[in-house]
Amino acid sequence: MIRFEDVIVQIGDFQLTVNMTVPKGFTTVIGQSGAGKSTLLSLLSGHRELTSGKIFVDGTRVDLLPPFQRPCSTIFQEFNLFPHLTISQNLNLVCGKSFFVSDISREKIKRVLEKVGIVELIDRLPSEISGGQQSRAALARVLLQDNPILLLDEPFSALGPNQKSELIELVYSLSKEQGITVLLITHDPKDAKQVGGQCIVVKDKKALGPFETSEALKKDGPLKGYL
């Protein structure tokens, strides 16, 4: 469970206020461009400092911890795969922290690549696979980090609608299977509707919710004027 307690962040003229508890599971974060969706996730990951307030994960205060000590993994719009390394070597930087892939590490990498459906690409370079496959490799990399919280900052926005839908469904399935808490940023309410569950709405300098997605998407719901 994630708790934002009287959190305020001030960046120049921009301000975002957050005061909510996010239960475990899959949550979409919806809002227009510039509303503060990425800022919200950056507060949790530690890549943006709070102006005031506190953040707790499962009762432990985390806002005073450096990013590498927080229980979060993030996938951004840029997948940041090293172009000169194979997929196995890229992933080994997480589990083996070197370019040399031991037999033990390779088996671990193969298992996670099987989960995301690209085990046959283990020895390919990023330039030799599609954007959707690179998305799956980036997802495999964060799964290897074995953190309980996964933050997705619109990583599938450059993909076609079918690929995007498939990957959202994959992440949703993995979150249920492995008990991972997922926060998925989107500007498209259709993404939230696809998986249902709960959503956070970022607008008017506030992060609101969580709401049941079906309620938020009603004409008189918190997304009124945005749909």
C-alpha positions as CSV (number, residue, x, y, z in Angstrom):
1,M,0.0,0.0,0.0
2,I,1.2,3.5,-0.9
3,R,0.3,6.5,1.2
4,F,0.9,10.1,0.2
5,E,0.4,12.2,3.3
6,D,-0.2,16.0,2.8
7,V,2.3,16.0,-0.1
8,I,3.0,19.2,-2.0
9,V,5.6,19.7,-4.7
10,Q,6.3,23.2,-6.0
11,I,8.2,23.6,-9.3
12,G,8.3,27.2,-10.3
13,D,4.7,28.2,-10.9
14,F,3.6,24.6,-11.0
15,Q,2.2,23.0,-7.9
16,L,0.8,19.5,-7.3
17,T,-1.0,18.4,-4.1
18,V,-1.4,14.7,-3.2
19,N,-3.2,13.2,-0.2
20,M,-4.3,9.7,-0.8
21,T,-3.8,6.0,-0.2
22,V,-3.2,3.7,-3.1
23,P,-4.0,0.0,-2.4
24,K,-2.0,-2.8,-3.9
25,G,-2.9,-3.8,-7.5
26,F,-3.1,-2.1,-10.8
27,T,-3.9,1.6,-11.0
28,T,-4.0,3.9,-14.0
29,V,-3.0,7.5,-13.6
30,I,-5.0,9.6,-16.0
31,G,-4.6,13.3,-16.9
32,Q,-3.9,15.7,-19.7
33,S,-0.4,16.6,-20.8
34,G,1.3,18.8,-18.3
35,A,-1.1,18.0,-15.5
36,G,1.5,16.4,-13.3
37,K,1.2,12.6,-13.9
38,S,5.0,12.1,-14.3
39,T,5.7,14.3,-11.4
40,L,3.5,12.1,-9.2
41,L,5.5,9.0,-10.1
42,S,8.8,10.9,-9.7
43,L,7.8,11.8,-6.2
44,L,7.4,8.1,-5.4
45,S,10.5,6.9,-7.2
46,G,12.6,9.7,-5.6
47,H,13.6,11.5,-8.8
48,R,11.7,14.5,-7.6
49,E,11.9,16.0,-4.1
50,L,8.8,16.9,-2.1
51,T,8.3,20.5,-1.0
52,S,6.4,19.1,2.0
53,G,4.6,16.0,3.2
54,K,5.5,12.3,3.6
55,I,5.3,9.2,1.5
56,F,4.9,5.7,3.0
57,V,5.1,2.2,1.4
58,D,3.6,-0.6,3.5
59,G,4.0,1.6,6.6
60,T,7.6,2.5,5.9
61,R,8.5,6.1,5.2
62,V,10.4,6.3,1.8
63,D,10.5,9.9,0.8
64,L,13.8,10.4,2.8
65,L,15.5,7.5,1.0
66,P,17.6,7.9,-2.2
67,P,16.0,6.5,-5.4
68,F,18.1,3.3,-5.4
69,Q,16.8,2.3,-2.0
70,R,13.2,2.8,-2.8
71,P,11.0,-0.3,-3.6
72,C,10.2,1.0,-7.1
73,S,11.2,0.2,-10.7
74,T,10.3,2.5,-13.6
75,I,9.9,2.1,-17.3
76,F,10.0,5.4,-19.2
77,Q,9.0,6.3,-22.8
78,E,12.7,5.7,-23.7
79,F,13.6,2.0,-23.0
80,N,17.3,2.8,-22.5
81,L,18.6,-0.5,-23.8
82,F,22.3,-0.4,-24.7
83,P,22.5,-0.7,-28.5
84,H,25.8,-2.6,-28.5
85,L,24.7,-5.2,-26.1
86,T,22.4,-8.2,-26.7
87,I,19.1,-8.5,-24.8
88,S,20.7,-11.0,-22.4
89,Q,23.6,-8.7,-21.8
90,N,21.3,-5.7,-21.2
91,L,19.3,-7.7,-18.7
92,N,22.4,-9.2,-17.1
93,L,23.4,-5.7,-16.0
94,V,20.6,-6.1,-13.5
95,C,21.1,-9.6,-12.2
96,G,24.9,-10.1,-12.9
97,K,26.0,-6.4,-13.0
98,S,28.5,-7.3,-15.8
99,F,28.6,-8.0,-19.6
100,F,29.5,-11.6,-19.0
101,V,26.4,-13.8,-18.7
102,S,26.9,-16.8,-16.5
103,D,24.9,-20.0,-17.0
104,I,23.0,-19.2,-13.8
105,S,22.2,-15.7,-14.9
106,R,21.2,-16.8,-18.4
107,E,18.7,-19.3,-17.0
108,K,17.2,-16.5,-14.8
109,I,17.0,-14.2,-17.8
110,K,15.4,-16.9,-20.0
111,R,12.7,-17.4,-17.4
112,V,11.8,-13.7,-17.3
113,L,11.9,-13.4,-21.1
114,E,9.5,-16.4,-21.3
115,K,7.1,-14.4,-19.0
116,V,7.1,-11.5,-21.4
117,G,7.0,-13.7,-24.5
118,I,10.4,-13.0,-26.2
119,V,12.7,-15.7,-25.0
120,E,13.7,-16.5,-28.6
121,L,15.2,-13.0,-28.9
122,I,17.7,-13.5,-26.0
123,D,20.8,-13.1,-28.2
124,R,19.5,-10.3,-30.5
125,L,20.7,-6.7,-30.4
126,P,18.0,-4.0,-29.7
127,S,18.3,-2.8,-33.3
128,E,17.3,-6.2,-34.5
129,I,14.0,-6.3,-32.8
130,S,10.8,-4.2,-33.0
131,G,9.6,-1.4,-30.8
132,G,7.0,-3.7,-29.2
133,Q,9.7,-6.3,-28.5
134,Q,12.0,-3.7,-27.0
135,S,9.1,-2.8,-24.7
136,R,8.9,-6.4,-23.6
137,A,12.7,-6.4,-23.0
138,A,12.4,-3.3,-20.9
139,L,9.6,-4.9,-18.9
140,A,11.7,-8.0,-18.4
141,R,14.5,-5.9,-17.1
142,V,12.4,-4.3,-14.3
143,L,10.9,-7.6,-13.4
144,L,14.5,-8.8,-12.7
145,Q,14.9,-6.0,-10.2
146,D,12.2,-7.7,-8.2
147,N,10.7,-4.6,-6.7
148,P,7.1,-4.6,-5.4
149,I,6.1,-1.4,-7.2
150,L,6.3,-0.9,-11.0
151,L,5.9,2.6,-12.4
152,L,5.1,3.0,-16.1
153,D,5.5,6.5,-17.5
154,E,3.7,6.0,-20.8
155,P,6.2,3.4,-22.1
156,F,3.9,2.1,-24.8
157,S,2.7,5.5,-26.2
158,A,4.8,5.2,-29.4
159,L,3.3,1.8,-30.3
160,G,0.3,1.0,-32.4
161,P,-3.0,0.5,-30.7
162,N,-2.9,-3.3,-30.9
163,Q,0.6,-3.6,-29.5
164,K,-0.2,-1.1,-26.8
165,S,-3.3,-3.0,-25.8
166,E,-1.4,-6.3,-25.7
167,L,1.4,-4.9,-23.5
168,I,-1.1,-3.3,-21.1
169,E,-2.9,-6.6,-20.8
170,L,0.5,-8.4,-20.2
171,V,1.5,-6.0,-17.4
172,Y,-2.0,-6.3,-15.9
173,S,-1.7,-10.1,-15.9
174,L,1.9,-10.0,-14.5
175,S,0.7,-7.7,-11.7
176,K,-1.9,-10.1,-10.6
177,E,0.3,-13.2,-11.0
178,Q,3.3,-11.8,-9.1
179,G,1.5,-9.5,-6.7
180,I,3.1,-6.3,-8.1
181,T,1.6,-2.9,-7.5
182,V,1.5,-1.1,-10.9
183,L,0.9,2.6,-11.6
184,L,0.4,3.2,-15.3
185,I,0.4,6.7,-16.7
186,T,-1.8,7.4,-19.6
187,H,-3.6,10.4,-21.2
188,D,-6.1,8.0,-22.9
189,P,-9.1,6.9,-20.8
190,K,-9.4,3.9,-23.1
191,D,-6.3,2.4,-21.5
192,A,-8.0,2.7,-18.0
193,K,-11.2,1.2,-19.4
194,Q,-9.3,-1.8,-20.8
195,V,-8.2,-3.1,-17.4
196,G,-10.8,-1.6,-15.2
197,G,-9.8,-1.6,-11.5
198,Q,-8.9,1.7,-10.0
199,C,-7.6,5.0,-11.3
200,I,-6.0,8.3,-10.1
201,V,-7.1,11.5,-11.9
202,V,-4.5,14.3,-12.0
203,K,-6.1,17.7,-12.8
204,D,-6.4,21.2,-11.3
205,K,-3.1,20.9,-9.5
206,K,-4.3,17.9,-7.5
207,A,-4.0,14.1,-7.7
208,L,-7.5,12.8,-6.9
209,G,-8.7,9.3,-6.0
210,P,-8.2,6.5,-6.3
211,F,-11.6,5.9,-7.9
212,E,-13.2,2.9,-9.4
213,T,-12.4,3.3,-13.1
214,S,-16.0,2.6,-14.1
215,E,-17.2,5.4,-11.9
216,A,-14.5,7.8,-13.0
217,L,-15.4,7.3,-16.6
218,K,-19.1,8.2,-16.1
219,K,-20.3,11.4,-17.6
220,D,-20.6,13.0,-14.2
221,G,-17.4,11.4,-12.8
222,P,-14.1,13.0,-12.0
223,L,-13.0,12.8,-15.6
224,K,-15.9,15.1,-16.6
225,G,-14.7,17.6,-19.2
226,Y,-11.8,15.4,-20.2
227,L,-13.5,12.5,-21.9
